Amino acid sequence: MRRQKFLTLPAMIAYLTYIGMFVPLSTDLYLPALPEMGNYFAASEFLVGLTLTIFFFVFAVSMILFGPLSDKFGRRPILIFGAAIYTAASFACAVSADIYFLLAGRFFQAVGSGALITVATAVIKDCFRGRLMTKILAITQALSVIAPMGAPLIGGVLLTFTDWRGAFYLLTILGALNLFVSFLFCETLPEERCYRGDVLHSLTLLGVVARKKYFMAVLLMFAILSTPYMAYLSASAFIYVEQFSLTAQQYSYLFAVNSAASIAGPIIFLKLKNILSNVGILRLTFFVSMLSGILVLNVGNFGAIIFLLTFVPFTMIGSVSRPFAMDLLLLEAKENVGTASSMINFVPTLFGSAGMMLGTLPWWNFVDGLGIIIVTATALSLMLWILIRRRHFGSARQSASDVVNN
């Protein structure tokens, strides 16, 4: 690991994990309060739901911008900027007087989150190599699911003694803590590896990464496969509260149980790496995903618990594929790591935003809609993998991403 004056290796892992929690905290923490917010602002479900959609869309765009900027100016300045703007935006959300001011706050929360996540991914590549990098990715992925597991529960508890603003005040405090630690962080990008061109030309690095067809095809394959989880995120409240008539507190419990299943994914990934080839892991991923989608479609409507049990396998295999995909793609990133990291985070987030919109389409019921999304996304991802294996996106040379063929 590149030397840090104030942060030891465990502290660095904890900090990178903490950064990774900001996106799920920014979305899941206030999910139980969505109905209350609609009543408070006298706003439609569409406008209230837009607080989620706008966050993910702007988050995706901001990541694609901050990657090249971190390659030019370094990781630390972008990290400090992201933490500062996130903290200020969270406070703006907490004091919002109308839904449009809240949407503006969410816009800038997403900008700050994009800067943080992009830098965190690049720092892992800067600091770690080989199997250690694989382990760090798995550890941070495993620990980061604490946020989506606990956020709805915390949000539900907050609603017992405060209103929806409490969630955003808490995010303000967490953002301020992140800002403090970011000043202790030492730069990990050597000066000789910084991009020497001007700011505008640094954005052309995106084109350099995007022209790597093999890299982009593998990234797209995993991004498509991650889409159904975001559909679940946007539709889960409607499924549990409206379709299955649960209370907001009961919903938060079941949501937390599903999120807890994600903890096992990175641990399973490390075990699978020792006993299966990369192709074997991919085959298992596709099989479990398709099985989960078929079960959701056929028996998911029978009750809240049954729906949860049919969707949990997809959650678990999704948490296996995330560190797997990150490991493959970071190995491929030989230069312009910040830009590559932004692309690695941008594409899945963009597809995730589409997934959120798909999840809340006017389906005859949301459970069937989610099942259709899972089956379709798995089939598309599988077809893309077949094309990759047939060398439609690059030569037969052995590269880091080429391990999906071995």
KOLKOL-827624 format. One line per 5 residues: number of its first residue (from 1); their letters; for each residue x, y, z of N, C-alpha, C. Coordinates in steps of 0.1 Angstrom, whole numbers. Layout:
REM KOLKOL-827624
NUM) a) X Y Z X Y Z X Y Z | ...
REM end
This chain:
REM KOLKOL-827624
1) mrrqk) 8 -12 0 0 0 0 9 12 0 | 5 22 -8 12 35 -8 11 41 6 | 22 47 10 23 52 24 12 63 27 | 6 61 39 -3 71 44 2 75 58 | 3 88 60 8 94 72 -1 91 84
6) fltlp) -14 92 82 -23 92 93 -32 79 93 | -33 73 82 -42 61 80 -35 48 79 | -36 39 88 -31 26 87 -39 17 77 | -34 5 74 -41 -3 64 -55 -6 69 | -58 -10 81 -72 -12 86 -80 1 85
11) amiay) -74 12 88 -81 25 87 -84 28 73 | -75 25 64 -78 28 49 -90 19 45 | -89 7 48 -100 -2 44 -114 3 50 | -113 7 63 -125 12 69 -130 25 62 | -121 33 58 -124 46 52 -130 44 38
16) ltyig) -124 35 30 -129 32 17 -143 25 18 | -145 17 28 -158 11 30 -168 21 34 | -164 31 42 -173 41 46 -177 50 34 | -168 53 25 -171 60 13 -182 53 5 | -179 39 4 -188 31 -4 -203 31 2
21) mfvpl) -204 34 14 -217 34 21 -226 46 17 | -220 57 12 -228 69 10 -239 68 0 | -237 61 -10 -248 60 -20 -260 52 -14 | -258 40 -9 -270 34 -3 -276 41 9 | -268 48 17 -273 56 28 -281 68 22
26) stdly) -277 73 11 -284 85 5 -297 81 -1 | -299 68 -4 -312 64 -10 -320 56 0 | -314 46 7 -322 37 15 -327 43 29 | -319 53 34 -322 59 47 -336 65 48 | -340 72 37 -352 79 37 -364 72 30
31) lpalp) -361 59 26 -372 52 19 -385 50 27 | -384 47 40 -396 46 48 -404 59 49 | -397 70 47 -404 83 48 -410 88 35 | -409 81 24 -414 86 12 -429 89 12 | -437 81 18 -451 85 18 -454 98 26
36) emgny) -446 99 38 -448 111 46 -443 123 39 | -432 122 31 -427 134 23 -437 138 13 | -444 128 6 -454 132 -3 -465 140 3 | -469 136 15 -480 143 22 -475 157 27 | -463 158 31 -457 171 37 -457 181 25
41) faase) -451 177 14 -450 186 3 -462 187 -6 | -472 179 -3 -484 178 -12 -479 176 -26 | -470 166 -28 -464 163 -41 -468 150 -45 | -468 148 -58 -472 135 -64 -462 124 -62 | -466 112 -63 -457 101 -62 -445 102 -72
46) flvgl) -448 107 -83 -438 109 -94 -427 119 -89 | -431 130 -83 -421 140 -78 -413 135 -67 | -420 128 -58 -412 122 -46 -403 111 -51 | -407 103 -61 -399 92 -66 -387 98 -74 | -389 111 -79 -379 117 -87 -367 121 -78
51) tltif) -369 122 -65 -357 124 -56 -348 112 -56 | -352 100 -59 -344 89 -61 -338 89 -75 | -346 90 -85 -342 89 -99 -331 100 -103 | -334 112 -98 -325 123 -102 -311 121 -95 | -312 115 -83 -299 112 -76 -291 102 -84
56) ffvfa) -297 91 -89 -289 81 -96 -284 86 -109 | -292 94 -116 -288 99 -129 -276 109 -128 | -278 118 -119 -267 128 -117 -254 121 -111 | -256 112 -103 -245 104 -97 -237 97 -108 | -244 91 -118 -238 85 -129 -230 95 -137
61) vsmil) -236 106 -141 -229 116 -149 -217 122 -142 | -218 125 -129 -207 131 -121 -195 121 -120 | -198 109 -119 -187 99 -119 -178 100 -132 | -185 101 -143 -178 101 -156 -170 113 -157 | -173 124 -150 -166 137 -151 -154 137 -141
66) fgpls) -156 131 -129 -146 132 -119 -135 122 -121 | -137 112 -128 -126 102 -131 -114 109 -138 | -116 115 -150 -105 122 -156 -99 134 -148 | -108 141 -140 -103 152 -132 -94 146 -121 | -97 134 -116 -88 129 -105 -75 124 -111
71) dkfgr) -75 120 -124 -62 117 -131 -54 129 -133 | -60 141 -134 -52 153 -136 -48 160 -123 | -57 162 -114 -55 169 -102 -51 160 -90 | -53 147 -91 -50 138 -80 -63 134 -73 | -62 124 -64 -73 119 -57 -78 128 -46
76) rpili) -68 133 -38 -72 140 -26 -80 153 -28 | -77 162 -38 -85 173 -40 -100 170 -44 | -101 160 -52 -115 155 -56 -122 150 -44 | -115 142 -36 -121 136 -24 -126 147 -15 | -118 157 -12 -122 168 -3 -134 176 -9
81) fgaai) -133 179 -22 -144 186 -29 -157 178 -28 | -157 165 -31 -169 156 -30 -175 156 -16 | -166 154 -6 -171 154 8 -177 167 12 | -171 178 8 -177 191 12 -190 194 5 | -191 191 -8 -204 194 -15 -215 185 -10
86) ytaas) -211 172 -7 -221 163 -2 -227 168 12 | -218 172 20 -222 177 34 -232 189 32 | -228 199 24 -236 211 23 -249 207 16 | -249 198 7 -262 194 0 -271 187 9 | -266 178 18 -274 171 27 -281 181 37
91) facav) -274 191 41 -280 201 50 -291 208 43 | -288 211 30 -299 218 22 -311 210 21 | -310 197 19 -321 188 18 -329 188 31 | -322 188 42 -328 188 56 -337 200 58 | -333 211 53 -340 224 56 -349 228 44
96) sadiy) -352 219 35 -360 222 23 -374 226 27 | -379 237 20 -392 242 23 -402 236 12 | -397 232 1 -406 226 -10 -399 215 -17 | -406 208 -25 -401 196 -31 -390 199 -41 | -391 211 -48 -381 215 -58 -368 219 -52
101) fllag) -368 225 -40 -355 228 -33 -349 214 -29 | -357 205 -25 -352 192 -21 -346 185 -33 | -352 186 -44 -346 180 -57 -333 186 -60 | -332 199 -58 -319 206 -60 -308 201 -51 | -312 199 -38 -303 193 -28 -298 180 -32
106) rffqa) -308 171 -37 -304 158 -41 -295 158 -53 | -297 168 -62 -288 169 -73 -273 171 -69 | -271 180 -59 -257 182 -55 -252 171 -45 | -261 165 -38 -257 153 -31 -251 142 -40 | -258 141 -52 -253 131 -62 -240 135 -68
111) vgsga) -238 148 -70 -225 153 -75 -213 149 -65 | -216 152 -52 -206 148 -42 -203 133 -41 | -214 126 -42 -213 111 -41 -205 106 -53 | -207 111 -65 -200 107 -77 -185 109 -75 | -181 120 -70 -167 123 -67 -161 113 -58
116) litva) -168 110 -47 -163 101 -36 -161 87 -41 | -171 82 -48 -171 68 -52 -160 66 -63 | -159 75 -72 -149 74 -83 -135 74 -77 | -132 83 -67 -119 83 -61 -116 71 -53 | -126 66 -46 -124 54 -37 -120 42 -46
121) tavik) -126 40 -58 -123 29 -66 -109 31 -72 | -105 43 -76 -92 46 -81 -81 43 -70 | -84 47 -58 -74 45 -47 -71 31 -45 | -81 22 -46 -79 7 -44 -69 3 -55 | -70 7 -67 -61 4 -78 -47 10 -75
126) dcfrg) -47 22 -70 -34 29 -68 -26 22 -57 | -33 17 -47 -26 12 -35 -24 -3 -34 | -32 -11 -41 -31 -25 -39 -29 -32 -52 | -23 -44 -51 -20 -52 -63 -24 -67 -61 | -26 -74 -72 -28 -88 -72 -39 -93 -63
131) rlmtk) -36 -104 -56 -46 -110 -47 -50 -101 -36 | -40 -93 -31 -44 -83 -21 -55 -74 -25 | -54 -69 -38 -64 -60 -43 -78 -68 -44 | -77 -81 -48 -90 -89 -49 -96 -90 -35 | -88 -92 -25 -93 -93 -11 -98 -80 -6
136) ilait) -91 -69 -9 -96 -56 -4 -110 -53 -11 | -111 -56 -24 -124 -54 -31 -135 -62 -24 | -132 -74 -21 -142 -83 -15 -146 -78 -1 | -135 -74 7 -138 -69 20 -146 -56 20 | -143 -47 12 -150 -34 11 -165 -37 6
141) qalsv) -166 -46 -3 -179 -49 -8 -188 -55 3 | -182 -65 10 -189 -72 21 -193 -62 32 | -184 -53 36 -187 -44 47 -197 -33 43 | -196 -29 30 -205 -18 25 -219 -22 25 | -223 -35 25 -237 -38 25 -243 -36 39
146) iapmg) -235 -32 49 -241 -29 62 -250 -17 60 | -247 -8 51 -255 4 49 -269 1 44 | -270 -6 32 -283 -9 27 -291 -18 37 | -284 -26 45 -291 -34 55 -297 -26 66 | -289 -17 71 -293 -9 83 -300 4 80
151) aplig) -298 9 68 -304 23 65 -319 23 67 | -327 14 61 -341 14 62 -345 13 77 | -338 4 84 -342 2 99 -339 15 106 | -328 22 104 -325 34 110 -335 45 106 | -338 45 93 -349 55 88 -362 52 95
156) gvllt) -366 40 97 -378 37 104 -378 41 118 | -367 39 125 -366 43 139 -366 58 140 | -359 65 131 -359 80 131 -374 85 130 | -382 79 122 -396 83 120 -404 82 133 | -399 74 143 -407 73 155 -405 85 164
161) ftdwr) -394 93 162 -393 105 171 -389 118 163 | -388 117 150 -386 129 142 -393 127 129 | -393 137 120 -399 135 107 -389 132 96 | -392 133 84 -383 129 73 -370 137 73 | -370 149 79 -358 157 79 -347 150 87
166) gafyl) -350 142 97 -340 135 105 -330 127 97 | -335 121 86 -326 113 78 -316 122 71 | -320 133 67 -310 142 60 -301 149 70 | -305 152 82 -296 157 92 -286 147 96 | -290 134 96 -280 124 99 -270 123 88
171) ltilg) -274 124 75 -265 124 64 -255 135 64 | -260 147 69 -251 158 71 -240 156 80 | -243 149 92 -233 146 101 -223 136 96 | -228 126 89 -219 115 83 -210 122 72 | -216 131 64 -208 138 54 -197 147 61
176) alnlf) -200 153 72 -190 161 79 -179 153 84 | -182 141 89 -172 131 94 -163 127 82 | -169 124 71 -161 121 59 -152 132 55 | -157 144 55 -149 156 52 -136 157 61 | -138 155 74 -127 155 83 -117 145 80
181) vsflf) -121 133 77 -111 122 74 -104 125 60 | -111 131 51 -105 134 38 -93 143 39 | -93 152 49 -81 161 51 -69 153 56 | -72 141 62 -61 133 67 -55 124 57 | -62 123 46 -59 114 35 -47 120 27
186) cetlp) -37 111 24 -25 115 16 -27 111 2 | -22 119 -7 -23 116 -22 -18 102 -25 | -25 95 -33 -20 81 -38 -16 81 -52 | -19 92 -60 -15 92 -74 -1 99 -75 | 9 92 -79 23 98 -81 22 110 -91
191) eercy) 30 120 -88 29 132 -97 33 129 -111 | 42 119 -113 46 116 -127 35 109 -135 | 25 104 -128 14 97 -135 2 106 -137 | 3 118 -132 -8 128 -134 -9 132 -149 | -22 134 -154 -24 138 -168 -19 152 -169
196) rgdvl) -11 155 -180 -4 168 -181 -12 178 -190 | -22 173 -197 -30 182 -205 -39 191 -197 | -46 200 -204 -56 209 -197 -68 201 -193 | -77 208 -185 -89 202 -180 -98 196 -191 | -100 204 -201 -109 200 -212 -104 188 -219
201) hsltl) -91 188 -222 -85 176 -229 -84 164 -220 | -85 166 -206 -85 154 -198 -97 146 -199 | -108 152 -204 -121 145 -206 -120 136 -218 | -110 139 -227 -108 130 -238 -103 116 -234 | -98 115 -222 -94 102 -217 -106 92 -216
206) lgvva) -118 98 -215 -130 89 -215 -131 82 -229 | -128 89 -239 -128 82 -253 -118 71 -254 | -106 73 -248 -96 63 -248 -101 50 -241 | -107 52 -230 -112 40 -223 -124 34 -230 | -133 42 -236 -145 37 -242 -142 30 -255
211) rkkyf) -130 32 -261 -126 25 -273 -121 11 -271 | -119 8 -258 -114 -6 -255 -127 -15 -255 | -129 -21 -267 -142 -28 -269 -143 -40 -260 | -133 -47 -258 -134 -59 -249 -137 -55 -235 | -130 -45 -230 -133 -39 -216 -147 -34 -215
216) mavll) -152 -27 -225 -165 -21 -224 -176 -32 -225 | -173 -43 -233 -183 -54 -235 -185 -61 -221 | -173 -64 -215 -174 -71 -202 -181 -62 -191 | -178 -49 -192 -185 -39 -182 -200 -39 -185 | -203 -39 -198 -218 -38 -201 -225 -51 -197
221) mfail) -218 -62 -198 -224 -75 -194 -228 -75 -179 | -219 -70 -171 -221 -70 -157 -231 -59 -153 | -231 -48 -161 -240 -37 -158 -255 -41 -161 | -257 -48 -171 -271 -53 -174 -275 -62 -163 | -266 -71 -159 -270 -80 -148 -273 -74 -135
226) stpym) -268 -62 -133 -271 -54 -120 -284 -46 -120 | -290 -45 -132 -302 -36 -134 -314 -41 -125 | -317 -54 -124 -329 -57 -117 -329 -54 -102 | -317 -53 -96 -316 -50 -82 -321 -35 -80 | -317 -26 -89 -322 -13 -88 -337 -11 -90
231) aylsa) -342 -20 -99 -357 -21 -101 -363 -25 -88 | -358 -35 -81 -363 -39 -68 -362 -27 -58 | -352 -20 -58 -350 -8 -49 -362 2 -50 | -365 5 -63 -375 15 -65 -390 9 -63 | -391 -4 -65 -405 -10 -64 -408 -16 -51
236) safiy) -397 -18 -42 -399 -26 -30 -410 -21 -21 | -410 -7 -19 -420 -2 -10 -434 -4 -15 | -436 -3 -28 -449 -6 -34 -453 -21 -33 | -443 -29 -34 -446 -44 -33 -450 -47 -19 | -442 -43 -9 -444 -47 5 -456 -40 11
241) veqfs) -456 -27 9 -466 -18 16 -480 -19 9 | -480 -17 -4 -493 -16 -11 -498 -30 -15 | -489 -39 -21 -494 -52 -26 -496 -61 -15 | -487 -62 -5 -488 -71 6 -492 -65 19 | -496 -52 19 -502 -45 30 -494 -46 43
246) ltaqq) -481 -44 42 -472 -43 54 -471 -29 58 | -468 -27 71 -465 -13 76 -451 -9 71 | -448 4 73 -435 9 69 -424 2 77 | -427 0 90 -417 -7 98 -414 -21 94 | -425 -29 91 -424 -42 87 -416 -43 73
251) ysylf) -419 -33 65 -412 -33 52 -397 -31 54 | -394 -22 64 -379 -20 66 -372 -32 71 | -379 -41 79 -373 -53 84 -370 -62 72 | -380 -64 63 -378 -74 52 -368 -68 42 | -368 -55 41 -358 -49 32 -344 -51 38
256) avnsa) -343 -50 51 -330 -52 58 -325 -67 57 | -335 -76 57 -331 -90 56 -325 -93 42 | -332 -88 32 -326 -90 19 -312 -84 17 | -311 -72 23 -298 -65 22 -287 -73 30 | -291 -79 41 -282 -87 49 -276 -99 41
261) asiag) -284 -104 32 -280 -115 23 -268 -111 15 | -266 -98 12 -255 -94 4 -242 -96 11 | -242 -97 24 -229 -98 31 -222 -111 27 | -230 -121 24 -224 -134 21 -218 -134 7 | -222 -125 -2 -217 -126 -16 -202 -124 -17
266) piifl) -196 -114 -12 -182 -112 -14 -174 -124 -7 | -179 -129 4 -172 -141 11 -173 -153 2 | -185 -155 -4 -187 -166 -14 -178 -165 -26 | -176 -152 -30 -168 -149 -42 -153 -154 -39 | -148 -151 -27 -134 -155 -24 -133 -170 -24
271) klkni) -143 -177 -19 -143 -191 -18 -144 -197 -32 | -153 -191 -41 -154 -196 -54 -141 -194 -63 | -134 -184 -60 -122 -181 -67 -112 -193 -65 | -113 -200 -54 -103 -211 -51 -108 -224 -57 | -120 -225 -61 -125 -238 -65 -131 -238 -79
276) lsnvg) -134 -226 -85 -140 -225 -98 -132 -216 -107 | -132 -219 -120 -126 -209 -130 -136 -197 -131 | -131 -187 -138 -139 -175 -140 -152 -179 -148 | -150 -188 -157 -162 -192 -165 -172 -199 -156 | -167 -207 -147 -175 -214 -137 -183 -205 -129
281) ilrlt) -177 -194 -124 -183 -184 -116 -194 -177 -124 | -191 -174 -137 -201 -167 -145 -213 -176 -148 | -210 -189 -151 -221 -198 -153 -231 -199 -141 | -224 -200 -129 -232 -201 -117 -240 -188 -115 | -235 -177 -118 -242 -164 -117 -254 -163 -126
286) ffvsm) -252 -168 -139 -264 -167 -148 -274 -177 -143 | -270 -189 -139 -280 -199 -135 -288 -194 -123 | -282 -189 -112 -289 -185 -100 -298 -173 -104 | -293 -164 -112 -301 -152 -116 -314 -156 -123 | -312 -165 -133 -324 -169 -140 -334 -177 -132
291) lsgil) -329 -186 -123 -337 -193 -114 -345 -184 -105 | -338 -174 -99 -345 -164 -91 -356 -157 -98 | -353 -153 -111 -364 -146 -118 -376 -154 -121 | -373 -167 -124 -384 -176 -127 -393 -179 -115 | -386 -180 -103 -393 -182 -90 -402 -170 -87
296) vlnvg) -396 -158 -89 -404 -145 -86 -416 -145 -95 | -415 -148 -107 -426 -148 -116 -437 -158 -112 | -433 -170 -108 -442 -181 -106 -448 -182 -92 | -441 -178 -82 -446 -179 -68 -444 -167 -60 | -438 -156 -65 -435 -144 -58 -448 -137 -53
301) nfgai) -459 -139 -59 -471 -132 -55 -479 -139 -44 | -474 -150 -39 -481 -158 -29 -480 -151 -15 | -471 -142 -13 -470 -135 0 -456 -128 2 | -455 -120 12 -443 -111 13 -431 -120 16 | -432 -130 25 -421 -138 28 -417 -147 17
306) ifllt) -426 -152 9 -423 -160 -3 -416 -152 -13 | -421 -139 -15 -414 -130 -25 -400 -128 -20 | -398 -125 -7 -384 -123 -2 -375 -135 -5 | -380 -147 -2 -372 -159 -4 -369 -161 -19 | -377 -157 -28 -374 -159 -42 -365 -149 -47
311) fvpft) -364 -137 -41 -355 -127 -46 -342 -127 -40 | -341 -133 -27 -328 -133 -20 -317 -140 -28 | -319 -151 -36 -308 -157 -44 -303 -147 -54 | -311 -139 -60 -306 -129 -69 -297 -118 -62 | -302 -114 -50 -294 -105 -42 -280 -111 -39
316) migsv) -280 -123 -35 -267 -129 -31 -258 -131 -43 | -263 -136 -54 -254 -138 -66 -250 -124 -72 | -258 -114 -70 -254 -101 -74 -243 -95 -66 | -243 -99 -53 -232 -94 -45 -219 -102 -47 | -220 -114 -53 -209 -122 -58 -203 -115 -71
321) srpfa) -212 -111 -80 -207 -106 -93 -201 -92 -92 | -204 -84 -82 -199 -71 -81 -184 -71 -78 | -179 -77 -68 -164 -77 -66 -157 -85 -78 | -164 -95 -83 -158 -103 -94 -156 -93 -106 | -167 -85 -110 -166 -76 -121 -155 -66 -118
326) mdlll) -155 -60 -106 -145 -50 -103 -131 -55 -104 | -129 -67 -99 -115 -73 -100 -111 -75 -114 | -119 -80 -123 -116 -82 -137 -113 -69 -144 | -121 -59 -141 -120 -46 -149 -108 -38 -144 | -106 -38 -131 -94 -30 -126 -81 -37 -130
331) leake) -81 -50 -132 -69 -56 -137 -66 -51 -152 | -77 -48 -159 -75 -44 -173 -71 -29 -173 | -73 -21 -163 -70 -7 -163 -55 -5 -160 | -47 -4 -170 -32 -2 -169 -28 12 -167 | -36 21 -172 -33 36 -171 -46 43 -171
336) nvgta) -45 57 -167 -57 65 -166 -67 58 -157 | -62 54 -145 -70 46 -136 -83 53 -131 | -81 66 -129 -93 74 -124 -104 74 -135 | -100 76 -147 -110 75 -158 -116 62 -159 | -108 51 -159 -113 38 -160 -123 35 -148
341) ssmin) -119 40 -136 -127 37 -124 -141 44 -126 | -141 56 -132 -153 64 -134 -162 56 -144 | -156 50 -154 -164 43 -164 -169 30 -157 | -161 23 -149 -166 11 -142 -178 14 -133 | -178 26 -127 -189 29 -118 -201 36 -126
346) fvptl) -197 43 -137 -208 50 -144 -217 41 -151 | -212 31 -159 -221 23 -167 -231 15 -159 | -227 8 -148 -237 1 -140 -247 11 -133 | -243 23 -130 -252 32 -124 -262 38 -134 | -257 40 -146 -266 44 -157 -277 33 -159
351) fgsag) -273 21 -160 -283 10 -162 -291 9 -149 | -286 11 -138 -294 11 -126 -305 21 -125 | -302 33 -131 -312 44 -132 -323 39 -141 | -319 33 -152 -330 27 -161 -338 16 -154 | -331 8 -146 -338 -2 -138 -348 4 -128
356) mmlgt) -344 15 -122 -354 21 -113 -366 26 -120 | -365 31 -132 -376 35 -139 -384 23 -144 | -378 13 -148 -385 1 -152 -393 -6 -141 | -387 -5 -129 -393 -11 -117 -406 -5 -113 | -408 8 -116 -420 15 -113 -429 18 -125
361) lpwwn) -427 11 -136 -436 12 -147 -450 7 -142 | -461 11 -149 -474 7 -145 -477 -8 -148 | -469 -17 -142 -472 -31 -143 -485 -35 -137 | -491 -47 -142 -503 -52 -136 -501 -55 -121 | -489 -59 -118 -484 -59 -104 -469 -59 -104
366) fvdgl) -463 -53 -94 -449 -50 -94 -440 -63 -92 | -446 -73 -86 -438 -86 -85 -436 -92 -98 | -446 -93 -106 -445 -99 -120 -435 -90 -128 | -437 -77 -127 -428 -68 -134 -413 -70 -131 | -410 -72 -118 -397 -74 -114 -392 -88 -119
371) giiiv) -400 -98 -119 -396 -111 -124 -392 -110 -139 | -400 -103 -146 -398 -101 -161 -384 -94 -163 | -382 -84 -154 -369 -76 -155 -357 -85 -153 | -358 -94 -142 -347 -103 -139 -344 -113 -150 | -355 -119 -155 -353 -129 -166 -347 -122 -178
376) tatal) -353 -111 -182 -348 -104 -194 -334 -99 -193 | -330 -93 -182 -316 -88 -180 -306 -100 -180 | -310 -111 -173 -301 -123 -173 -299 -128 -187 | -310 -129 -195 -309 -134 -208 -300 -125 -217 | -302 -112 -216 -294 -103 -224 -279 -103 -220
381) slmlw) -276 -104 -207 -263 -105 -202 -256 -118 -207 | -264 -129 -207 -259 -142 -211 -255 -141 -226 | -264 -135 -234 -261 -134 -248 -249 -126 -251 | -247 -115 -243 -235 -107 -245 -222 -115 -242 | -223 -123 -231 -212 -132 -228 -208 -141 -239
386) ilirr) -218 -147 -245 -216 -156 -256 -209 -149 -268 | -213 -137 -270 -206 -129 -281 -191 -126 -277 | -189 -123 -264 -176 -120 -259 -167 -133 -261 | -172 -144 -257 -164 -157 -259 -161 -160 -273 | -169 -155 -282 -167 -157 -297 -158 -146 -303
391) rhfgs) -152 -138 -294 -142 -128 -299 -148 -117 -307 | -161 -113 -305 -167 -103 -313 -162 -89 -308 | -155 -88 -297 -152 -75 -292 -137 -74 -289 | -129 -82 -296 -114 -80 -295 -107 -93 -300 | -94 -92 -300 -86 -103 -305 -85 -114 -295
396) arqsa) -79 -125 -299 -78 -136 -290 -67 -135 -281 | -60 -124 -281 -48 -123 -271 -53 -124 -257 | -44 -128 -248 -47 -129 -234 -46 -115 -228 | -57 -111 -222 -57 -98 -215 -64 -100 -202 | -64 -90 -193 -70 -91 -180 -84 -95 -181
401) sdvvn) -92 -88 -190 -106 -90 -191 -108 -104 -199 | -98 -109 -205 -100 -121 -213 -102 -133 -204 | -100 -131 -191 -102 -143 -182 -116 -147 -181 | -126 -140 -187 -139 -144 -187 -141 -156 -197 | -130 -159 -205 -130 -170 -214 -123 -183 -208
406) n) -117 -181 -196 -109 -192 -190 -114 -197 -177
REM end
